[in-house]
Amino acid sequence: MPLPRGLPVVDHHCHLSPSGEGVAAAARFRAAGGTHLFLTTQSYGPTAPRTREEYRVQFETTEKLAHEIAERVGVTTFLVVAPYPIDLVAASAELGGAAALAAHLEALDLAGVWVREHRAVALGEVGRAHFPISEEAGRLIEAAFRHALEVARDVDCPVVVHSADLDAAGYRELAGLARAVGVRPERLVKHFARGRVEPDERDGVVPSYLARRELVRDVLSDRGPWFLETDFLDDPRRPGAVLDLTTVPRRATAIAAGGESAAARLAVPFLDSVRQVYGLDLTAPRPGGA
Ligand SMILES: [Zn+2]
């Protein structure tokens, strides 16, 4: 059974680079059956940006790539922008904590402006380090995360969170932090979720599951909301670091082959969750009409 007519096929978190495979990777995604990408910004140079202006250039690079993908490949792309929290580790060592944080907060404000202007649909990745860092860097990153949540509250948008793996207590803590700032936990997406967590154990926070075969089969019965992602990095120096960009459409095709009821479950990550979390309706016809 082919993919159901009208069903979008969405990779909820990937990165593409003009110096990597770029548009060609999006073409492979489409050829495999993919229709929509949530494209998250990343630093494209040898060192991460240090100023608001450098982050602006970074966001514009991502946006330009998104436009090229739409025009040349016909895949719809949603932009997710923010300064990457880990950038603060090197930036603070170089500029000092106060100056590094000030620039980072300005870049977060800029990301908020992009959401307000509908150039981006969410803030991301923001959050915390996934490896041990100094107490000082940890303090800066925490301040940045809080500010990111404040910006998301003010512009009323979802937040794509980078963090270490979370258990139920971790999800609860994240939800608590969001509430303390005035953000509904339902607006938070924990990206790179590598294990199933039940709706009752995530306190409103939405997992974006890494599209590994066993995990996808396992979470298919989850009532949602949840997403699927590859976290494709498009970095030739790190082949195989994450999943290939064709993974989500390949998994979706395999599931659809399992019959109508399995195929119907795909509406949870590709339609219902996108509507619930982002307010976006992806029911437009599939490119090519297949
Ligand atoms: Zn990522």
py3Dmol code that shows the C-alpha trace and the ligand (Angstrom):
import py3Dmol

protein = """\
ATOM      1  CA  MET A   1       0.000   0.000   0.000  1.00  0.00           C
ATOM      2  CA  PRO A   2       1.443   3.401  -0.959  1.00  0.00           C
ATOM      3  CA  LEU A   3       1.382   6.390   1.366  1.00  0.00           C
ATOM      4  CA  PRO A   4      -2.211   7.569   1.858  1.00  0.00           C
ATOM      5  CA  ARG A   5      -3.290  10.322  -0.519  1.00  0.00           C
ATOM      6  CA  GLY A   6      -3.167  13.736   1.135  1.00  0.00           C
ATOM      7  CA  LEU A   7      -0.907  12.588   3.955  1.00  0.00           C
ATOM      8  CA  PRO A   8       2.085  14.882   4.407  1.00  0.00           C
ATOM      9  CA  VAL A   9       5.385  13.233   5.363  1.00  0.00           C
ATOM     10  CA  VAL A  10       7.242  15.464   7.774  1.00  0.00           C
ATOM     11  CA  ASP A  11      10.768  15.439   9.170  1.00  0.00           C
ATOM     12  CA  HIS A  12      10.358  17.600  12.252  1.00  0.00           C
ATOM     13  CA  HIS A  13      14.027  18.379  12.839  1.00  0.00           C
ATOM     14  CA  CYS A  14      16.929  18.565  10.420  1.00  0.00           C
ATOM     15  CA  HIS A  15      19.803  20.800   9.436  1.00  0.00           C
ATOM     16  CA  LEU A  16      21.016  21.531   5.931  1.00  0.00           C
ATOM     17  CA  SER A  17      24.096  23.435   4.910  1.00  0.00           C
ATOM     18  CA  PRO A  18      24.997  25.333   1.733  1.00  0.00           C
ATOM     19  CA  SER A  19      28.479  23.798   2.033  1.00  0.00           C
ATOM     20  CA  GLY A  20      27.081  20.306   2.555  1.00  0.00           C
ATOM     21  CA  GLU A  21      24.635  18.386   0.387  1.00  0.00           C
ATOM     22  CA  GLY A  22      22.019  21.128   0.847  1.00  0.00           C
ATOM     23  CA  VAL A  23      19.233  21.239  -1.748  1.00  0.00           C
ATOM     24  CA  ALA A  24      20.267  17.831  -3.139  1.00  0.00           C
ATOM     25  CA  ALA A  25      19.506  16.223   0.231  1.00  0.00           C
ATOM     26  CA  ALA A  26      16.022  17.770   0.134  1.00  0.00           C
ATOM     27  CA  ALA A  27      15.607  16.325  -3.377  1.00  0.00           C
ATOM     28  CA  ARG A  28      16.437  12.855  -2.023  1.00  0.00           C
ATOM     29  CA  PHE A  29      13.905  13.458   0.781  1.00  0.00           C
ATOM     30  CA  ARG A  30      11.220  14.266  -1.756  1.00  0.00           C
ATOM     31  CA  ALA A  31      12.119  11.324  -3.999  1.00  0.00           C
ATOM     32  CA  ALA A  32      11.681   9.035  -0.971  1.00  0.00           C
ATOM     33  CA  GLY A  33       8.178  10.477  -0.385  1.00  0.00           C
ATOM     34  CA  GLY A  34       8.868  13.401   1.962  1.00  0.00           C
ATOM     35  CA  THR A  35       6.813  16.591   1.707  1.00  0.00           C
ATOM     36  CA  HIS A  36       7.676  18.948   4.603  1.00  0.00           C
ATOM     37  CA  LEU A  37      10.853  19.800   6.510  1.00  0.00           C
ATOM     38  CA  PHE A  38      11.248  21.694   9.737  1.00  0.00           C
ATOM     39  CA  LEU A  39      14.640  23.200   8.978  1.00  0.00           C
ATOM     40  CA  THR A  40      16.612  24.316  12.006  1.00  0.00           C
ATOM     41  CA  THR A  41      19.392  26.842  11.721  1.00  0.00           C
ATOM     42  CA  GLN A  42      22.951  25.909  12.632  1.00  0.00           C
ATOM     43  CA  SER A  43      26.315  27.585  12.583  1.00  0.00           C
ATOM     44  CA  TYR A  44      27.745  27.297   9.077  1.00  0.00           C
ATOM     45  CA  GLY A  45      31.241  28.680   9.621  1.00  0.00           C
ATOM     46  CA  PRO A  46      34.251  27.170  11.363  1.00  0.00           C
ATOM     47  CA  THR A  47      33.335  29.090  14.531  1.00  0.00           C
ATOM     48  CA  ALA A  48      29.919  29.940  15.923  1.00  0.00           C
ATOM     49  CA  PRO A  49      28.570  33.503  15.617  1.00  0.00           C
ATOM     50  CA  ARG A  50      29.571  35.946  18.350  1.00  0.00           C
ATOM     51  CA  THR A  51      27.205  38.857  17.680  1.00  0.00           C
ATOM     52  CA  ARG A  52      23.554  39.463  16.894  1.00  0.00           C
ATOM     53  CA  GLU A  53      24.635  40.527  13.424  1.00  0.00           C
ATOM     54  CA  GLU A  54      26.478  37.266  12.818  1.00  0.00           C
ATOM     55  CA  TYR A  55      23.430  35.320  13.963  1.00  0.00           C
ATOM     56  CA  ARG A  56      21.296  37.357  11.575  1.00  0.00           C
ATOM     57  CA  VAL A  57      23.561  36.275   8.718  1.00  0.00           C
ATOM     58  CA  GLN A  58      23.279  32.668   9.932  1.00  0.00           C
ATOM     59  CA  PHE A  59      19.465  32.803  10.024  1.00  0.00           C
ATOM     60  CA  GLU A  60      19.422  34.361   6.548  1.00  0.00           C
ATOM     61  CA  THR A  61      21.593  31.537   5.227  1.00  0.00           C
ATOM     62  CA  THR A  62      19.050  29.021   6.526  1.00  0.00           C
ATOM     63  CA  GLU A  63      16.187  31.036   5.057  1.00  0.00           C
ATOM     64  CA  LYS A  64      17.862  31.267   1.649  1.00  0.00           C
ATOM     65  CA  LEU A  65      18.337  27.501   1.627  1.00  0.00           C
ATOM     66  CA  ALA A  66      14.671  27.035   2.550  1.00  0.00           C
ATOM     67  CA  HIS A  67      13.593  29.190  -0.388  1.00  0.00           C
ATOM     68  CA  GLU A  68      15.872  27.273  -2.764  1.00  0.00           C
ATOM     69  CA  ILE A  69      14.402  23.988  -1.540  1.00  0.00           C
ATOM     70  CA  ALA A  70      10.850  25.217  -2.078  1.00  0.00           C
ATOM     71  CA  GLU A  71      11.626  26.515  -5.569  1.00  0.00           C
ATOM     72  CA  ARG A  72      13.870  23.773  -6.898  1.00  0.00           C
ATOM     73  CA  VAL A  73      12.555  20.701  -5.091  1.00  0.00           C
ATOM     74  CA  GLY A  74       8.964  21.512  -4.135  1.00  0.00           C
ATOM     75  CA  VAL A  75       9.385  20.518  -0.505  1.00  0.00           C
ATOM     76  CA  THR A  76       7.741  22.928   1.944  1.00  0.00           C
ATOM     77  CA  THR A  77      10.101  24.120   4.635  1.00  0.00           C
ATOM     78  CA  PHE A  78       9.383  25.654   8.032  1.00  0.00           C
ATOM     79  CA  LEU A  79      12.194  27.615   9.609  1.00  0.00           C
ATOM     80  CA  VAL A  80      13.240  27.181  13.240  1.00  0.00           C
ATOM     81  CA  VAL A  81      15.794  29.735  14.425  1.00  0.00           C
ATOM     82  CA  ALA A  82      17.716  30.607  17.567  1.00  0.00           C
ATOM     83  CA  PRO A  83      21.316  30.869  18.699  1.00  0.00           C
ATOM     84  CA  TYR A  84      22.487  27.369  19.673  1.00  0.00           C
ATOM     85  CA  PRO A  85      22.902  27.269  23.481  1.00  0.00           C
ATOM     86  CA  ILE A  86      26.222  25.429  23.312  1.00  0.00           C
ATOM     87  CA  ASP A  87      27.659  28.388  21.363  1.00  0.00           C
ATOM     88  CA  LEU A  88      27.859  30.099  24.750  1.00  0.00           C
ATOM     89  CA  VAL A  89      30.606  27.759  25.953  1.00  0.00           C
ATOM     90  CA  ALA A  90      33.207  28.965  23.442  1.00  0.00           C
ATOM     91  CA  ALA A  91      31.807  32.496  23.236  1.00  0.00           C
ATOM     92  CA  SER A  92      32.097  33.064  26.995  1.00  0.00           C
ATOM     93  CA  ALA A  93      35.664  31.723  27.037  1.00  0.00           C
ATOM     94  CA  GLU A  94      36.538  34.216  24.330  1.00  0.00           C
ATOM     95  CA  LEU A  95      34.474  37.304  25.214  1.00  0.00           C
ATOM     96  CA  GLY A  96      33.756  36.810  28.898  1.00  0.00           C
ATOM     97  CA  GLY A  97      30.466  35.602  30.300  1.00  0.00           C
ATOM     98  CA  ALA A  98      28.595  38.902  30.423  1.00  0.00           C
ATOM     99  CA  ALA A  99      29.397  39.997  26.872  1.00  0.00           C
ATOM    100  CA  ALA A 100      28.751  36.538  25.444  1.00  0.00           C
ATOM    101  CA  LEU A 101      25.400  36.266  27.193  1.00  0.00           C
ATOM    102  CA  ALA A 102      24.353  39.778  26.141  1.00  0.00           C
ATOM    103  CA  ALA A 103      24.961  38.964  22.465  1.00  0.00           C
ATOM    104  CA  HIS A 104      23.212  35.619  22.830  1.00  0.00           C
ATOM    105  CA  LEU A 105      20.107  37.237  24.364  1.00  0.00           C
ATOM    106  CA  GLU A 106      20.025  39.773  21.538  1.00  0.00           C
ATOM    107  CA  ALA A 107      20.147  36.896  19.057  1.00  0.00           C
ATOM    108  CA  LEU A 108      17.229  35.256  20.868  1.00  0.00           C
ATOM    109  CA  ASP A 109      15.296  38.522  20.598  1.00  0.00           C
ATOM    110  CA  LEU A 110      16.079  38.544  16.886  1.00  0.00           C
ATOM    111  CA  ALA A 111      14.736  34.997  16.582  1.00  0.00           C
ATOM    112  CA  GLY A 112      11.562  36.259  18.236  1.00  0.00           C
ATOM    113  CA  VAL A 113      11.299  39.029  15.661  1.00  0.00           C
ATOM    114  CA  TRP A 114      11.597  36.425  12.896  1.00  0.00           C
ATOM    115  CA  VAL A 115       8.713  34.457  14.397  1.00  0.00           C
ATOM    116  CA  ARG A 116       6.620  37.610  14.727  1.00  0.00           C
ATOM    117  CA  GLU A 117       7.338  38.399  11.074  1.00  0.00           C
ATOM    118  CA  HIS A 118       6.363  34.813  10.136  1.00  0.00           C
ATOM    119  CA  ARG A 119       9.820  34.100   8.772  1.00  0.00           C
ATOM    120  CA  ALA A 120      10.165  31.295  11.341  1.00  0.00           C
ATOM    121  CA  VAL A 121       7.615  29.049  13.053  1.00  0.00           C
ATOM    122  CA  ALA A 122       9.457  28.357  16.325  1.00  0.00           C
ATOM    123  CA  LEU A 123      12.505  29.081  18.437  1.00  0.00           C
ATOM    124  CA  GLY A 124      15.128  26.363  18.325  1.00  0.00           C
ATOM    125  CA  GLU A 125      17.299  24.797  19.217  1.00  0.00           C
ATOM    126  CA  VAL A 126      17.395  26.291  22.680  1.00  0.00           C
ATOM    127  CA  GLY A 127      17.905  24.538  25.970  1.00  0.00           C
ATOM    128  CA  ARG A 128      20.807  22.906  27.707  1.00  0.00           C
ATOM    129  CA  ALA A 129      24.106  21.157  27.115  1.00  0.00           C
ATOM    130  CA  HIS A 130      24.018  17.396  26.623  1.00  0.00           C
ATOM    131  CA  PHE A 131      27.516  16.991  28.084  1.00  0.00           C
ATOM    132  CA  PRO A 132      29.255  18.225  31.270  1.00  0.00           C
ATOM    133  CA  ILE A 133      30.237  21.903  31.201  1.00  0.00           C
ATOM    134  CA  SER A 134      31.655  24.363  33.742  1.00  0.00           C
ATOM    135  CA  GLU A 135      29.406  25.845  36.388  1.00  0.00           C
ATOM    136  CA  GLU A 136      29.845  29.295  34.831  1.00  0.00           C
ATOM    137  CA  ALA A 137      28.876  28.098  31.350  1.00  0.00           C
ATOM    138  CA  GLY A 138      25.938  26.230  32.872  1.00  0.00           C
ATOM    139  CA  ARG A 139      24.741  29.415  34.549  1.00  0.00           C
ATOM    140  CA  LEU A 140      24.904  31.338  31.260  1.00  0.00           C
ATOM    141  CA  ILE A 141      23.094  28.606  29.340  1.00  0.00           C
ATOM    142  CA  GLU A 142      20.354  28.478  31.961  1.00  0.00           C
ATOM    143  CA  ALA A 143      19.894  32.258  31.739  1.00  0.00           C
ATOM    144  CA  ALA A 144      19.721  31.998  27.961  1.00  0.00           C
ATOM    145  CA  PHE A 145      17.148  29.187  28.138  1.00  0.00           C
ATOM    146  CA  ARG A 146      14.959  31.221  30.454  1.00  0.00           C
ATOM    147  CA  HIS A 147      15.144  34.176  28.115  1.00  0.00           C
ATOM    148  CA  ALA A 148      14.293  31.933  25.162  1.00  0.00           C
ATOM    149  CA  LEU A 149      11.137  30.846  26.984  1.00  0.00           C
ATOM    150  CA  GLU A 150      10.253  34.473  27.708  1.00  0.00           C
ATOM    151  CA  VAL A 151      10.652  35.352  24.040  1.00  0.00           C
ATOM    152  CA  ALA A 152       8.493  32.362  23.053  1.00  0.00           C
ATOM    153  CA  ARG A 153       5.854  33.471  25.554  1.00  0.00           C
ATOM    154  CA  ASP A 154       5.883  37.025  24.193  1.00  0.00           C
ATOM    155  CA  VAL A 155       5.651  36.038  20.529  1.00  0.00           C
ATOM    156  CA  ASP A 156       3.472  32.989  21.306  1.00  0.00           C
ATOM    157  CA  CYS A 157       5.404  30.274  19.512  1.00  0.00           C
ATOM    158  CA  PRO A 158       6.644  26.724  20.108  1.00  0.00           C
ATOM    159  CA  VAL A 159      10.102  26.050  21.498  1.00  0.00           C
ATOM    160  CA  VAL A 160      12.320  23.244  20.205  1.00  0.00           C
ATOM    161  CA  VAL A 161      14.427  22.113  23.137  1.00  0.00           C
ATOM    162  CA  HIS A 162      17.902  20.628  22.973  1.00  0.00           C
ATOM    163  CA  SER A 163      18.878  18.645  26.068  1.00  0.00           C
ATOM    164  CA  ALA A 164      20.280  15.373  27.319  1.00  0.00           C
ATOM    165  CA  ASP A 165      17.872  12.416  27.296  1.00  0.00           C
ATOM    166  CA  LEU A 166      14.941  12.999  29.635  1.00  0.00           C
ATOM    167  CA  ASP A 167      13.046  10.604  31.885  1.00  0.00           C
ATOM    168  CA  ALA A 168       9.628  11.412  33.331  1.00  0.00           C
ATOM    169  CA  ALA A 169      11.226  13.606  36.032  1.00  0.00           C
ATOM    170  CA  GLY A 170      13.156  15.454  33.326  1.00  0.00           C
ATOM    171  CA  TYR A 171      10.000  16.131  31.331  1.00  0.00           C
ATOM    172  CA  ARG A 172       8.252  17.321  34.497  1.00  0.00           C
ATOM    173  CA  GLU A 173      11.120  19.665  35.334  1.00  0.00           C
ATOM    174  CA  LEU A 174      11.016  21.129  31.833  1.00  0.00           C
ATOM    175  CA  ALA A 175       7.247  21.600  32.021  1.00  0.00           C
ATOM    176  CA  GLY A 176       7.653  23.294  35.414  1.00  0.00           C
ATOM    177  CA  LEU A 177      10.226  25.712  34.053  1.00  0.00           C
ATOM    178  CA  ALA A 178       7.959  26.580  31.140  1.00  0.00           C
ATOM    179  CA  ARG A 179       4.981  27.211  33.430  1.00  0.00           C
ATOM    180  CA  ALA A 180       7.106  29.391  35.734  1.00  0.00           C
ATOM    181  CA  VAL A 181       7.860  31.644  32.763  1.00  0.00           C
ATOM    182  CA  GLY A 182       4.276  31.622  31.500  1.00  0.00           C
ATOM    183  CA  VAL A 183       4.654  29.184  28.615  1.00  0.00           C
ATOM    184  CA  ARG A 184       2.299  26.220  28.256  1.00  0.00           C
ATOM    185  CA  PRO A 185       4.342  22.972  28.332  1.00  0.00           C
ATOM    186  CA  GLU A 186       2.362  21.904  25.238  1.00  0.00           C
ATOM    187  CA  ARG A 187       4.434  24.503  23.357  1.00  0.00           C
ATOM    188  CA  LEU A 188       7.696  22.720  24.219  1.00  0.00           C
ATOM    189  CA  VAL A 189       9.116  20.032  21.971  1.00  0.00           C
ATOM    190  CA  LYS A 190      11.905  17.822  23.310  1.00  0.00           C
ATOM    191  CA  HIS A 191      13.872  17.146  20.154  1.00  0.00           C
ATOM    192  CA  PHE A 192      16.085  14.041  19.722  1.00  0.00           C
ATOM    193  CA  ALA A 193      13.880  11.902  21.990  1.00  0.00           C
ATOM    194  CA  ARG A 194      15.469   8.452  21.884  1.00  0.00           C
ATOM    195  CA  GLY A 195      13.056   6.488  24.061  1.00  0.00           C
ATOM    196  CA  ARG A 196       9.288   6.228  24.302  1.00  0.00           C
ATOM    197  CA  VAL A 197       7.753   8.285  27.059  1.00  0.00           C
ATOM    198  CA  GLU A 198       4.049   7.954  27.781  1.00  0.00           C
ATOM    199  CA  PRO A 199       1.739  10.990  27.495  1.00  0.00           C
ATOM    200  CA  ASP A 200       1.018  10.774  31.233  1.00  0.00           C
ATOM    201  CA  GLU A 201       4.726  10.990  31.994  1.00  0.00           C
ATOM    202  CA  ARG A 202       5.661  13.999  29.909  1.00  0.00           C
ATOM    203  CA  ASP A 203       3.512  16.648  31.568  1.00  0.00           C
ATOM    204  CA  GLY A 204       2.420  18.225  28.298  1.00  0.00           C
ATOM    205  CA  VAL A 205       5.871  18.417  26.711  1.00  0.00           C
ATOM    206  CA  VAL A 206       5.918  16.960  23.194  1.00  0.00           C
ATOM    207  CA  PRO A 207       8.582  14.419  22.183  1.00  0.00           C
ATOM    208  CA  SER A 208      10.158  14.561  18.744  1.00  0.00           C
ATOM    209  CA  TYR A 209      11.306  10.988  18.329  1.00  0.00           C
ATOM    210  CA  LEU A 210      14.447  10.024  16.485  1.00  0.00           C
ATOM    211  CA  ALA A 211      13.167   7.955  13.560  1.00  0.00           C
ATOM    212  CA  ARG A 212      14.955   4.712  14.370  1.00  0.00           C
ATOM    213  CA  ARG A 213      13.029   1.720  13.054  1.00  0.00           C
ATOM    214  CA  GLU A 214      12.177   0.051  16.390  1.00  0.00           C
ATOM    215  CA  LEU A 215      11.335   3.335  18.105  1.00  0.00           C
ATOM    216  CA  VAL A 216       8.970   4.396  15.313  1.00  0.00           C
ATOM    217  CA  ARG A 217       7.130   1.063  15.461  1.00  0.00           C
ATOM    218  CA  ASP A 218       6.948   1.360  19.234  1.00  0.00           C
ATOM    219  CA  VAL A 219       5.582   4.927  19.409  1.00  0.00           C
ATOM    220  CA  LEU A 220       3.008   4.444  16.658  1.00  0.00           C
ATOM    221  CA  SER A 221       0.390   3.595  19.315  1.00  0.00           C
ATOM    222  CA  ASP A 222       1.127   6.807  21.267  1.00  0.00           C
ATOM    223  CA  ARG A 223      -1.976   9.001  21.124  1.00  0.00           C
ATOM    224  CA  GLY A 224       0.177  12.099  20.597  1.00  0.00           C
ATOM    225  CA  PRO A 225       1.202  14.717  20.114  1.00  0.00           C
ATOM    226  CA  TRP A 226       4.636  13.553  18.937  1.00  0.00           C
ATOM    227  CA  PHE A 227       6.877  14.044  15.935  1.00  0.00           C
ATOM    228  CA  LEU A 228       9.486  12.122  13.967  1.00  0.00           C
ATOM    229  CA  GLU A 229      12.876  13.543  13.100  1.00  0.00           C
ATOM    230  CA  THR A 230      16.290  12.614  11.765  1.00  0.00           C
ATOM    231  CA  ASP A 231      18.356  15.529  13.145  1.00  0.00           C
ATOM    232  CA  PHE A 232      20.175  15.187   9.794  1.00  0.00           C
ATOM    233  CA  LEU A 233      23.346  17.284  10.103  1.00  0.00           C
ATOM    234  CA  ASP A 234      24.454  17.559   6.457  1.00  0.00           C
ATOM    235  CA  ASP A 235      28.074  17.547   7.566  1.00  0.00           C
ATOM    236  CA  PRO A 236      30.398  15.521   5.323  1.00  0.00           C
ATOM    237  CA  ARG A 237      32.908  15.391   8.196  1.00  0.00           C
ATOM    238  CA  ARG A 238      30.372  13.544  10.331  1.00  0.00           C
ATOM    239  CA  PRO A 239      28.735  10.959   8.070  1.00  0.00           C
ATOM    240  CA  GLY A 240      26.317   8.722   9.892  1.00  0.00           C
ATOM    241  CA  ALA A 241      26.371  10.935  13.017  1.00  0.00           C
ATOM    242  CA  VAL A 242      22.579  11.024  12.808  1.00  0.00           C
ATOM    243  CA  LEU A 243      19.963   9.535  10.498  1.00  0.00           C
ATOM    244  CA  ASP A 244      19.869  10.208   6.775  1.00  0.00           C
ATOM    245  CA  LEU A 245      17.278  12.668   5.488  1.00  0.00           C
ATOM    246  CA  THR A 246      15.372   9.915   3.636  1.00  0.00           C
ATOM    247  CA  THR A 247      14.657   8.060   6.893  1.00  0.00           C
ATOM    248  CA  VAL A 248      11.250   9.513   7.817  1.00  0.00           C
ATOM    249  CA  PRO A 249       9.665   8.899   4.375  1.00  0.00           C
ATOM    250  CA  ARG A 250      11.226   5.427   4.259  1.00  0.00           C
ATOM    251  CA  ARG A 251       9.784   4.569   7.688  1.00  0.00           C
ATOM    252  CA  ALA A 252       6.394   6.021   6.709  1.00  0.00           C
ATOM    253  CA  THR A 253       6.338   3.951   3.524  1.00  0.00           C
ATOM    254  CA  ALA A 254       7.189   0.775   5.449  1.00  0.00           C
ATOM    255  CA  ILE A 255       4.423   1.477   7.972  1.00  0.00           C
ATOM    256  CA  ALA A 256       1.863   2.247   5.268  1.00  0.00           C
ATOM    257  CA  ALA A 257       2.735  -1.114   3.684  1.00  0.00           C
ATOM    258  CA  GLY A 258       1.485  -2.722   6.899  1.00  0.00           C
ATOM    259  CA  GLY A 259      -2.121  -1.843   6.093  1.00  0.00           C
ATOM    260  CA  GLU A 260      -4.721   0.846   6.428  1.00  0.00           C
ATOM    261  CA  SER A 261      -4.919   1.063  10.213  1.00  0.00           C
ATOM    262  CA  ALA A 262      -1.133   1.399  10.567  1.00  0.00           C
ATOM    263  CA  ALA A 263      -1.074   3.992   7.804  1.00  0.00           C
ATOM    264  CA  ALA A 264      -3.834   5.952   9.533  1.00  0.00           C
ATOM    265  CA  ARG A 265      -1.622   6.271  12.640  1.00  0.00           C
ATOM    266  CA  LEU A 266       0.809   8.386  10.601  1.00  0.00           C
ATOM    267  CA  ALA A 267      -1.670  11.245  10.793  1.00  0.00           C
ATOM    268  CA  VAL A 268      -0.613  11.691  14.428  1.00  0.00           C
ATOM    269  CA  PRO A 269       2.951  12.923  13.798  1.00  0.00           C
ATOM    270  CA  PHE A 270       2.395  14.384  10.321  1.00  0.00           C
ATOM    271  CA  LEU A 271      -0.961  16.167  10.627  1.00  0.00           C
ATOM    272  CA  ASP A 272      -2.496  16.239  14.114  1.00  0.00           C
ATOM    273  CA  SER A 273       0.652  17.112  16.062  1.00  0.00           C
ATOM    274  CA  VAL A 274       1.714  19.783  13.574  1.00  0.00           C
ATOM    275  CA  ARG A 275      -1.727  21.332  13.942  1.00  0.00           C
ATOM    276  CA  GLN A 276      -1.770  21.068  17.733  1.00  0.00           C
ATOM    277  CA  VAL A 277       1.726  22.386  18.394  1.00  0.00           C
ATOM    278  CA  TYR A 278       2.297  24.781  15.486  1.00  0.00           C
ATOM    279  CA  GLY A 279      -1.230  25.615  14.386  1.00  0.00           C
ATOM    280  CA  LEU A 280      -0.254  24.601  10.838  1.00  0.00           C
ATOM    281  CA  ASP A 281      -2.586  22.725   8.520  1.00  0.00           C
ATOM    282  CA  LEU A 282      -0.646  20.453   6.168  1.00  0.00           C
ATOM    283  CA  THR A 283      -3.616  18.881   4.414  1.00  0.00           C
ATOM    284  CA  ALA A 284      -2.560  20.351   1.075  1.00  0.00           C
ATOM    285  CA  PRO A 285      -2.133  17.764  -1.694  1.00  0.00           C
ATOM    286  CA  ARG A 286       1.178  15.888  -1.861  1.00  0.00           C
ATOM    287  CA  PRO A 287       3.634  17.160  -4.473  1.00  0.00           C
ATOM    288  CA  GLY A 288       3.092  15.118  -7.603  1.00  0.00           C
ATOM    289  CA  GLY A 289      -0.352  14.176  -6.385  1.00  0.00           C
ATOM    290  CA  ALA A 290       0.665  10.606  -5.509  1.00  0.00           C
TER     291      ALA A 290
END
"""
ligand_1 = """\
1
ZN
Zn 19.534 19.574 15.731
"""
view = py3Dmol.view(width=600, height=400)
view.addModel(protein, "pdb")
view.setStyle({"model": 0}, {"cartoon": {"style": "trace"}})
view.addModel(ligand_1, "xyz")
view.setStyle({"model": 1}, {"stick": {}})
view.zoomTo()
view.show()
